[in-house]
Amino acid sequence: MMGLGFGGLGLLSMLVVPVLLIGLAVWFIASLFPRTASTTGRPLFREGTASTESALDILQKRYARGELTQSEYETMRRDLLNDTV
């Protein structure tokens, strides 16, 4: 006489395992393609990242970190200010 196998766990696993696999596949595919904001078309940034930082802000931070000399900073700053006007 054949029962449900493993006290009914066979039937349960036949239903749960495919649902879990499909859910895992959906999660994996969604993580490959991050969502975008519908109004701007830009990717949504994770908390803690600077998404609205201007080029001048970035330039000032690079100068403060010592990545640029004063003459490089002044040249780039002048170029940025001339482009925005």
Biotite code that builds the C-alpha atoms (Angstrom):
import biotite.structure as struc

atoms = struc.array([
    struc.Atom([0.000, 0.000, 0.000], chain_id="A", res_id=1, res_name="MET", atom_name="CA", element="C"),
    struc.Atom([1.406, 3.381, -0.988], chain_id="A", res_id=2, res_name="MET", atom_name="CA", element="C"),
    struc.Atom([0.934, 6.363, 1.243], chain_id="A", res_id=3, res_name="GLY", atom_name="CA", element="C"),
    struc.Atom([1.873, 9.979, 0.783], chain_id="A", res_id=4, res_name="LEU", atom_name="CA", element="C"),
    struc.Atom([5.511, 9.162, 1.494], chain_id="A", res_id=5, res_name="GLY", atom_name="CA", element="C"),
    struc.Atom([7.411, 10.462, 4.485], chain_id="A", res_id=6, res_name="PHE", atom_name="CA", element="C"),
    struc.Atom([4.166, 11.065, 6.314], chain_id="A", res_id=7, res_name="GLY", atom_name="CA", element="C"),
    struc.Atom([2.882, 13.658, 3.870], chain_id="A", res_id=8, res_name="GLY", atom_name="CA", element="C"),
    struc.Atom([6.149, 15.575, 3.623], chain_id="A", res_id=9, res_name="LEU", atom_name="CA", element="C"),
    struc.Atom([6.609, 14.382, 0.044], chain_id="A", res_id=10, res_name="GLY", atom_name="CA", element="C"),
    struc.Atom([3.497, 16.238, -1.084], chain_id="A", res_id=11, res_name="LEU", atom_name="CA", element="C"),
    struc.Atom([4.495, 19.307, 0.900], chain_id="A", res_id=12, res_name="LEU", atom_name="CA", element="C"),
    struc.Atom([7.997, 19.358, -0.580], chain_id="A", res_id=13, res_name="SER", atom_name="CA", element="C"),
    struc.Atom([6.566, 18.961, -4.067], chain_id="A", res_id=14, res_name="MET", atom_name="CA", element="C"),
    struc.Atom([4.672, 22.216, -3.533], chain_id="A", res_id=15, res_name="LEU", atom_name="CA", element="C"),
    struc.Atom([7.152, 24.242, -1.467], chain_id="A", res_id=16, res_name="VAL", atom_name="CA", element="C"),
    struc.Atom([10.412, 23.511, -3.297], chain_id="A", res_id=17, res_name="VAL", atom_name="CA", element="C"),
    struc.Atom([9.266, 24.807, -6.720], chain_id="A", res_id=18, res_name="PRO", atom_name="CA", element="C"),
    struc.Atom([7.810, 27.950, -5.125], chain_id="A", res_id=19, res_name="VAL", atom_name="CA", element="C"),
    struc.Atom([11.102, 28.601, -3.316], chain_id="A", res_id=20, res_name="LEU", atom_name="CA", element="C"),
    struc.Atom([13.113, 28.021, -6.488], chain_id="A", res_id=21, res_name="LEU", atom_name="CA", element="C"),
    struc.Atom([10.927, 30.408, -8.481], chain_id="A", res_id=22, res_name="ILE", atom_name="CA", element="C"),
    struc.Atom([11.190, 33.009, -5.736], chain_id="A", res_id=23, res_name="GLY", atom_name="CA", element="C"),
    struc.Atom([14.970, 32.650, -5.640], chain_id="A", res_id=24, res_name="LEU", atom_name="CA", element="C"),
    struc.Atom([15.163, 33.057, -9.426], chain_id="A", res_id=25, res_name="ALA", atom_name="CA", element="C"),
    struc.Atom([13.005, 36.199, -9.324], chain_id="A", res_id=26, res_name="VAL", atom_name="CA", element="C"),
    struc.Atom([15.136, 37.689, -6.538], chain_id="A", res_id=27, res_name="TRP", atom_name="CA", element="C"),
    struc.Atom([18.356, 36.910, -8.428], chain_id="A", res_id=28, res_name="PHE", atom_name="CA", element="C"),
    struc.Atom([17.124, 38.467, -11.673], chain_id="A", res_id=29, res_name="ILE", atom_name="CA", element="C"),
    struc.Atom([15.821, 41.536, -9.822], chain_id="A", res_id=30, res_name="ALA", atom_name="CA", element="C"),
    struc.Atom([19.213, 42.030, -8.171], chain_id="A", res_id=31, res_name="SER", atom_name="CA", element="C"),
    struc.Atom([20.888, 42.020, -11.591], chain_id="A", res_id=32, res_name="LEU", atom_name="CA", element="C"),
    struc.Atom([18.714, 44.880, -12.823], chain_id="A", res_id=33, res_name="PHE", atom_name="CA", element="C"),
    struc.Atom([18.346, 47.625, -10.179], chain_id="A", res_id=34, res_name="PRO", atom_name="CA", element="C"),
    struc.Atom([15.185, 49.673, -10.245], chain_id="A", res_id=35, res_name="ARG", atom_name="CA", element="C"),
    struc.Atom([15.194, 53.201, -11.648], chain_id="A", res_id=36, res_name="THR", atom_name="CA", element="C"),
    struc.Atom([13.239, 56.231, -10.564], chain_id="A", res_id=37, res_name="ALA", atom_name="CA", element="C"),
    struc.Atom([10.282, 56.590, -12.901], chain_id="A", res_id=38, res_name="SER", atom_name="CA", element="C"),
    struc.Atom([10.476, 60.375, -13.214], chain_id="A", res_id=39, res_name="THR", atom_name="CA", element="C"),
    struc.Atom([14.218, 60.825, -13.762], chain_id="A", res_id=40, res_name="THR", atom_name="CA", element="C"),
    struc.Atom([15.290, 57.555, -15.331], chain_id="A", res_id=41, res_name="GLY", atom_name="CA", element="C"),
    struc.Atom([18.333, 57.559, -13.058], chain_id="A", res_id=42, res_name="ARG", atom_name="CA", element="C"),
    struc.Atom([19.185, 54.586, -10.867], chain_id="A", res_id=43, res_name="PRO", atom_name="CA", element="C"),
    struc.Atom([18.032, 54.760, -7.288], chain_id="A", res_id=44, res_name="LEU", atom_name="CA", element="C"),
    struc.Atom([21.067, 55.074, -5.038], chain_id="A", res_id=45, res_name="PHE", atom_name="CA", element="C"),
    struc.Atom([21.493, 53.144, -1.847], chain_id="A", res_id=46, res_name="ARG", atom_name="CA", element="C"),
    struc.Atom([21.387, 55.061, 1.398], chain_id="A", res_id=47, res_name="GLU", atom_name="CA", element="C"),
    struc.Atom([24.711, 56.704, 2.209], chain_id="A", res_id=48, res_name="GLY", atom_name="CA", element="C"),
    struc.Atom([25.794, 57.542, -1.330], chain_id="A", res_id=49, res_name="THR", atom_name="CA", element="C"),
    struc.Atom([25.916, 61.071, -2.627], chain_id="A", res_id=50, res_name="ALA", atom_name="CA", element="C"),
    struc.Atom([23.584, 61.178, -5.602], chain_id="A", res_id=51, res_name="SER", atom_name="CA", element="C"),
    struc.Atom([23.177, 64.953, -5.900], chain_id="A", res_id=52, res_name="THR", atom_name="CA", element="C"),
    struc.Atom([26.787, 65.975, -5.458], chain_id="A", res_id=53, res_name="GLU", atom_name="CA", element="C"),
    struc.Atom([27.836, 68.633, -7.973], chain_id="A", res_id=54, res_name="SER", atom_name="CA", element="C"),
    struc.Atom([31.068, 68.568, -9.937], chain_id="A", res_id=55, res_name="ALA", atom_name="CA", element="C"),
    struc.Atom([32.321, 71.534, -7.909], chain_id="A", res_id=56, res_name="LEU", atom_name="CA", element="C"),
    struc.Atom([31.658, 69.650, -4.649], chain_id="A", res_id=57, res_name="ASP", atom_name="CA", element="C"),
    struc.Atom([33.626, 66.674, -5.928], chain_id="A", res_id=58, res_name="ILE", atom_name="CA", element="C"),
    struc.Atom([36.461, 68.949, -7.026], chain_id="A", res_id=59, res_name="LEU", atom_name="CA", element="C"),
    struc.Atom([36.597, 70.604, -3.598], chain_id="A", res_id=60, res_name="GLN", atom_name="CA", element="C"),
    struc.Atom([36.733, 67.232, -1.867], chain_id="A", res_id=61, res_name="LYS", atom_name="CA", element="C"),
    struc.Atom([39.539, 66.036, -4.139], chain_id="A", res_id=62, res_name="ARG", atom_name="CA", element="C"),
    struc.Atom([41.514, 69.203, -3.383], chain_id="A", res_id=63, res_name="TYR", atom_name="CA", element="C"),
    struc.Atom([40.896, 68.776, 0.341], chain_id="A", res_id=64, res_name="ALA", atom_name="CA", element="C"),
    struc.Atom([42.173, 65.173, 0.169], chain_id="A", res_id=65, res_name="ARG", atom_name="CA", element="C"),
    struc.Atom([45.349, 66.391, -1.518], chain_id="A", res_id=66, res_name="GLY", atom_name="CA", element="C"),
    struc.Atom([44.692, 64.714, -4.861], chain_id="A", res_id=67, res_name="GLU", atom_name="CA", element="C"),
    struc.Atom([45.107, 68.024, -6.702], chain_id="A", res_id=68, res_name="LEU", atom_name="CA", element="C"),
    struc.Atom([47.617, 70.849, -6.501], chain_id="A", res_id=69, res_name="THR", atom_name="CA", element="C"),
    struc.Atom([46.372, 74.384, -6.043], chain_id="A", res_id=70, res_name="GLN", atom_name="CA", element="C"),
    struc.Atom([47.007, 75.269, -9.697], chain_id="A", res_id=71, res_name="SER", atom_name="CA", element="C"),
    struc.Atom([45.142, 72.139, -10.905], chain_id="A", res_id=72, res_name="GLU", atom_name="CA", element="C"),
    struc.Atom([42.261, 72.959, -8.566], chain_id="A", res_id=73, res_name="TYR", atom_name="CA", element="C"),
    struc.Atom([42.045, 76.578, -9.762], chain_id="A", res_id=74, res_name="GLU", atom_name="CA", element="C"),
    struc.Atom([42.175, 75.544, -13.431], chain_id="A", res_id=75, res_name="THR", atom_name="CA", element="C"),
    struc.Atom([39.466, 72.914, -13.042], chain_id="A", res_id=76, res_name="MET", atom_name="CA", element="C"),
    struc.Atom([37.334, 75.218, -10.893], chain_id="A", res_id=77, res_name="ARG", atom_name="CA", element="C"),
    struc.Atom([37.574, 77.979, -13.490], chain_id="A", res_id=78, res_name="ARG", atom_name="CA", element="C"),
    struc.Atom([36.620, 75.503, -16.248], chain_id="A", res_id=79, res_name="ASP", atom_name="CA", element="C"),
    struc.Atom([33.600, 74.273, -14.270], chain_id="A", res_id=80, res_name="LEU", atom_name="CA", element="C"),
    struc.Atom([32.388, 77.777, -13.498], chain_id="A", res_id=81, res_name="LEU", atom_name="CA", element="C"),
    struc.Atom([32.770, 78.837, -17.148], chain_id="A", res_id=82, res_name="ASN", atom_name="CA", element="C"),
    struc.Atom([30.799, 75.799, -18.344], chain_id="A", res_id=83, res_name="ASP", atom_name="CA", element="C"),
    struc.Atom([27.851, 76.476, -16.045], chain_id="A", res_id=84, res_name="THR", atom_name="CA", element="C"),
    struc.Atom([27.470, 80.152, -17.008], chain_id="A", res_id=85, res_name="VAL", atom_name="CA", element="C"),
])
